[in-house]
Amino acid sequence: MKLGILETGQPPESARERFGDYPSMFRALLGEDAYAYETFDVSAGVLPGEVEACEAYIVTGSAAGVYDPLPWIEPLKDFLVAARGRAALVGVCFGHQVMAEAFGGKAVKSPKGWGVGLHTYDVRRAEGWMDGGVAPIAVPASHQDQVVELPPGARVIAASAFTPMGMLAYDDQPAISIQLHPEFQPAYAEALIEARRGTRYTDGQADVAIASYAAPDDRARVGQWIKAFLEGRR
């Protein structure tokens, strides 16, 4: 399978040298040899020339908000609409939000503030590509935006009280999305927090978030979900 990575942002420069970019994090999560990968720097205005360039696409996270007046966001939404039903789609964080917006939902800067650290979602319904039944998942979070209105055809399959629309599956197309970051190694998540300490987070928020990474996480499990979802679309 050829898997396109729609890159919508980059890690802070201070962390990029050590941990790589977001496409490399997804390749590590899913397996370097699992797919024929191609990266498209969407934030620089680069999109596939046609939907059929890849059989599936992952939309990455970004520091941008879907509501920001950036010149690449509307073309990305247009591409996602064009890809509907023609390619499998997976959205992560910003990708989760922009897919919801493209397909008729809504994402906003949440009045709840930042969700950062290891967050736990309850699985409401076990899909066929999931393993482990409905056991909760604990995965890194780093967001202040949230999906607040479901797109038509989408349903919530995992969530928390803080993020009620945390993971979606679409019944009208092969598409799933999640607000959490299974591609984030805990060490990178901690480095990201440190890079934002005192600007986006208070010291207290940063300390609590970093301490949460002492607990085990389910990154690998969610990575296997994504792979199983994609394999089912071959």
N, C-alpha and C positions, 0 to 999 in steps of 0.2 A: 504494500500500500504506500502511496505517496502522500505524505502528511505535511501540509503547509502550516507554518507557524506565523500567524499575523502578529508581528511584534509592535506593540503600541506604547512602549516605554522602555526605560533602561534603569538598572540599579544606580544608586549614587556612585560617583566615580571612586570614592574611597573604598567601596566594597566590590566594585566590578573587577578590579585586578585580581582579587583573591577568589571570588566566587563565580566570575563569568557573567554573561548576560542571561536574560530570561529564556531565550531559545535553548541555550546550553543547559539550563536547569531542567527544562522539560525533556530534553534528550536524555539527561541522566535519570530522571524519574521513570521514563517509559522504556529506556534501553537504547543505547547508541545505534544498535543494529536492528532494532525492532521495525523501523520504517525507513523509507527513503524520504528524508526531511528536506524541505526547502523553506527558507526564512524570507519573509517579505517585511521590509521596514515601513510599516504603515504610517508611523509618526513622521516619516520623511516623505510621505506621499506615494509610497510604492505599494501597489496592490497587484494581485494576479491579473494577467491580461484577460483571462477567462476563468469562469468557475471550474471548468473541467481540468484546469492545470493540476489540481490535486483532487484526490478522492475524499479527503477530509481536511478540516482546518481547526486549529486551536487559536483562540484569541487570548492574548496574554493580559497580564495586569499592567497598570499604568499609573503614574502620579496624576494624570489628567482626570477630570470629571466629564461625564457624558454631556453635561450642560455647558462645558467650556466652549468659547467661540474659536475653536481651532480648525484650521482648514481641512484636516484629514478625517475628522469625525463623521461628517455627513457622507463622504464617499465610502467610508467603512460601513456605515449603516446600509447604504445602497447596495454594496457588495453582498452583505449578509442577506438582504432581501432577495437578491438575485440567486444566491446559493441555496435558498430555502427548498428543501426536497431534492436538490441536485448533488449535495455533498453533505457528509456528516459534519456537525459543528460541536465544538466543545469550548465553553467560555469560562474563564477564571478571573475572579475579582472584577476589574474593569470590563473584561470580556463578558462576564455574567451580566453586568449592568447594560452594556451596549447592545447585547443580544436582546435583552428584555425591551429596551427602547426601540430597536429596529423592528421588532415584531408586535409592537402595539402596547407595551407596558410602560412603566415609568420608574426612573431612578432619580434620587435626590441626595443632597448633602443632609445626612440624618441629624436631627436635633439631639439624638442620643450621644453624639460625639464619636470619638475614635473607638473602634474595636481593634485591639492589638494584643498580641500574646497568643497562647495556645487556647483556642476556643473549641467547645464541644457542641456538636449538633446531634439531636435525636433523629434517627432515621424513621420516617413515618411509613414508608412503604418499601419493601425490598423488590427492586427491579430484577429482571432476569440476568443482567450483567453484574449484579452485586454478589459478593460472597459474604458469609458471616451473618446472614439474616438481617435483623434490624438492630444489631448492637450499635451503640453510639459511636461517633467518630470524633477524634480530637486532632485538629489540624491547625497550623499557623494562620492567624488572621492579621490583616493590616489594611484597614479601610475606615473611612468616615462616611462614604456614600453607601446607600442601600437601595435595592429594588423595593418599591412600595406599592406598585400596582402590577398584577400579573398580566402578561400578554395573553390574548386568546389562544387556547390550545396548550397552555403551559399549566403545570401543577407542581406544588411543593412536595419534594420527596425527602428533604432533610432540613432541619432548622433549629434555632434556639430562641429563647425569649428575646435576646438582644437582636437577633437577625431572623425574623419570622419567615422570610422568603430566601433562605440561605442556599438552597440547592433546588434546581428546577429540572424537570423533564418535559419535553414537548411531545404531545401526542399527535401533532399534525405534520411532523417532520423528524428526521433523525438528529436530534439536538439535545444536549444536556449542558448545564452550567452550574457553577458553584462559586460562592463568595469567598471561600477560604483559599489558601495557597498550598496545595499539596507539593508543589515544586520547590518550596522554600525549605532548605535544610535549617534546623534550629540555629546553627552557628550564623547563617546568613540572616535569619530573622532577627537575631540579637544584634548583629552588626547594623542592620537597617534601623533598629530602635535607637542604637547609640548615635547614628548619624542624624537622627531627628530629635534627640533629647534636647529639651530646652527651647525647641522651636515649635514642633507639632505636638510634642508630649511634655508634660511636666516631669520632673525627676521622679516623683512618686508613681506616676503612671508607667514610666519607663522601668522602674525597679520591679513593680508588680508583674509587668509583662515579661521581663527577662526571667524572673523567678519561675514563671509558669512553665518554662522550657525544661525544667528539671524532671517533669513528668513525661512518660512515654507518649508517642504520637502515632497516628494512623496514616501517615503520608503514603507509605508503601501500599497499604490497603486501598486507598482512594486512587492511587496510580494504577493499580490492577483493575479497578472499576473502569477507569478511562480506557485502558487497553481492551478490556472485554467488550465495552460498548463499541469501540472502533472495530474490533475483530468481527463483531456481529453485523457490521455494515460492509464487509468485503464482498 
